[in-house]
Amino acid sequence: MSPTLEKKVQIPIIGTCSTPQSPNCSQIPSSFVSLDSDDTPCITPSGTPSGGSVDSPRKRPAGKRKEKEAIRKSKIQEAKDTKFCNLLEQFIKSVVEKDASKAAKDALKAEKFAKKTELEERKVKAMEEMASIERREIERKEKETEMQIMNMNLSEIDDPRQKAYYNQLKNDIISKMLARQDAQDYDPSLGGS
């Protein structure tokens, strides 16, 4: 910033003459009045200099200055309050968005977990069904084999050891059938009475 130069304005004070041709009037100013200084004499309404200071037209009454300062400070405070409110709103908005985002993520996780659980349950069910199918297939093949053995004509077999082997198999098959029959009689889940 460049320093400002103050110009001192001086106004000559000329006696109390109303016109320059008056006998009491002198054409030479008796003193000068500076508008910038406070210790210069003041001109009264009658035109005579009096002691006292000339109030600068730039100075305002103290009440006005305080009032304007208070208004300026209130505007500054209002701007600060507005800025604070805006920041607070942004913070609350971000917290709400973060909570909503977290809730959405949690919901997505729960949905994925539910789908994964359902998929696992379906896999277990499918595996149980496959095991059941395999078990029935094995039982079917065993029954088929047992039926072949039971329907064998042992009179055609010449080897006594082979004949004894097939007789033992037939006895084992009959024992199994009786055991299954007894289990069905005692266990209602197997179809017994």
C-alpha positions in Angstrom: 0.0 0.0 0.0 1.2 3.4 -0.8 1.1 6.0 2.0 -1.7 8.5 1.5 -0.9 12.2 1.4 -3.1 14.4 3.4 -3.7 17.9 2.0 -4.2 20.6 4.5 -6.8 23.0 3.4 -6.7 26.4 4.9 -9.5 28.9 4.7 -8.7 32.5 5.4 -10.7 34.2 8.0 -11.6 37.8 7.1 -13.1 40.1 9.6 -16.8 40.7 10.0 -17.3 42.6 6.8 -20.3 41.9 4.7 -18.8 43.5 1.6 -15.2 44.2 0.6 -15.9 48.0 0.4 -16.9 48.3 4.1 -14.7 50.6 6.1 -14.0 47.9 8.8 -13.0 45.3 6.3 -9.4 44.5 5.5 -8.5 42.6 2.4 -5.8 40.6 4.1 -6.8 37.6 6.0 -6.0 37.9 9.7 -5.7 34.2 10.2 -6.2 30.8 8.5 -8.4 28.0 9.7 -7.2 24.4 9.0 -10.0 22.0 8.4 -7.9 19.0 9.4 -6.7 20.1 12.9 -8.8 20.2 16.0 -7.1 23.1 17.8 -8.0 25.7 15.2 -10.5 28.4 16.1 -14.1 27.9 15.2 -16.1 30.5 13.3 -19.4 31.3 15.1 -22.6 32.2 13.2 -21.8 35.8 13.7 -18.6 35.3 11.7 -16.2 35.9 14.6 -13.5 33.4 15.5 -14.0 31.7 18.8 -11.9 29.3 20.8 -12.7 25.6 20.5 -12.2 23.0 17.9 -13.7 22.5 14.5 -15.5 19.2 14.3 -14.3 17.3 11.3 -17.1 16.4 8.9 -15.7 12.8 8.8 -16.2 12.1 12.4 -19.6 10.7 13.5 -21.2 10.6 16.9 -20.0 7.8 19.1 -23.4 6.2 19.1 -23.6 5.9 15.4 -20.1 4.4 15.2 -20.9 1.8 17.9 -24.2 1.0 16.2 -22.5 0.4 12.9 -19.8 -1.6 14.6 -22.4 -3.7 16.3 -24.2 -4.2 13.0 -21.0 -5.2 11.3 -20.1 -7.6 14.1 -23.6 -9.1 14.0 -23.3 -9.6 10.2 -19.9 -11.3 10.8 -21.4 -13.5 13.5 -24.4 -14.3 11.3 -22.0 -15.3 8.5 -20.1 -17.5 10.9 -23.3 -19.0 12.3 -24.5 -19.7 8.7 -21.2 -21.2 7.8 -21.3 -23.3 11.0 -24.9 -24.4 10.3 -23.9 -25.3 6.7 -20.9 -27.4 8.0 -23.1 -29.0 10.6 -25.7 -29.9 7.9 -23.0 -31.3 5.7 -21.7 -33.4 8.6 -25.1 -34.7 9.5 -25.8 -35.4 5.8 -22.5 -37.3 5.5 -23.3 -39.3 8.7 -26.8 -40.1 7.4 -25.4 -41.1 4.0 -22.7 -43.2 5.7 -25.3 -44.9 7.9 -27.5 -45.5 4.9 -24.6 -46.9 3.0 -23.7 -49.2 5.9 -27.3 -50.3 6.2 -27.4 -51.1 2.5 -24.1 -53.0 2.8 -25.4 -54.9 5.8 -28.6 -55.7 3.9 -26.6 -56.8 0.9 -24.4 -59.0 3.2 -27.5 -60.5 4.9 -29.0 -61.2 1.4 -25.8 -62.8 0.2 -25.6 -64.8 3.5 -29.2 -66.0 3.1 -28.5 -67.0 -0.6 -25.4 -68.8 0.5 -27.2 -70.6 3.3 -30.0 -71.5 0.9 -27.5 -72.8 -1.6 -25.8 -74.8 1.1 -29.1 -76.3 2.2 -30.0 -77.2 -1.3 -26.5 -78.8 -1.8 -27.0 -80.8 1.4 -30.5 -81.8 0.3 -29.2 -82.8 -3.1 -26.4 -84.8 -1.6 -28.8 -86.6 0.8 -31.0 -87.4 -2.2 -28.1 -88.7 -4.2 -27.0 -90.8 -1.2 -30.5 -92.1 -0.9 -30.6 -93.0 -4.6 -27.2 -94.7 -4.4 -28.4 -96.6 -1.3 -31.6 -97.8 -3.1 -29.5 -98.8 -6.1 -27.1 -100.8 -3.9 -30.1 -102.4 -2.2 -31.7 -103.2 -5.6 -28.5 -104.8 -6.8 -28.1 -106.8 -3.6 -31.7 -108.1 -3.9 -31.1 -109.0 -7.5 -27.9 -110.9 -6.5 -29.8 -112.6 -3.6 -32.6 -113.6 -5.9 -30.1 -115.1 -8.4 -28.5 -117.0 -5.5 -31.9 -118.2 -4.1 -33.0 -119.3 -7.6 -29.9 -121.3 -8.2 -30.3 -125.0 -8.8 -27.7 -126.6 -6.5 -28.4 -130.1 -7.8 -26.5 -129.2 -11.0 -23.3 -128.3 -9.1 -20.9 -131.3 -8.8 -18.3 -129.8 -6.5 -19.4 -130.3 -2.8 -17.4 -127.3 -1.6 -19.1 -125.0 -4.1 -22.5 -126.6 -3.1 -21.8 -125.9 0.6 -20.7 -122.3 -0.2 -24.0 -121.5 -2.0 -26.0 -123.3 0.7 -24.4 -121.0 3.3 -25.2 -117.9 1.1 -28.8 -119.0 0.9 -29.0 -119.4 4.7 -27.4 -115.9 5.2 -29.9 -114.4 2.8 -32.8 -116.1 4.7 -31.4 -114.8 8.0 -31.2 -111.2 6.7 -34.8 -111.4 5.4 -36.0 -112.6 8.8 -34.1 -109.9 10.6 -35.5 -107.2 8.3 -39.0 -108.7 8.8 -38.5 -108.6 12.6 -37.2 -104.9 12.4 -40.2 -103.9 10.4 -42.5 -105.5 12.9 -40.9 -103.5 15.8 -40.1 -100.2 14.1 -43.2 -98.3 12.8 -40.9 -95.9 10.7 -39.9 -98.8 8.6 -43.5 -99.7 7.7 -44.1 -102.3 10.5 -47.3 -102.5 12.6 
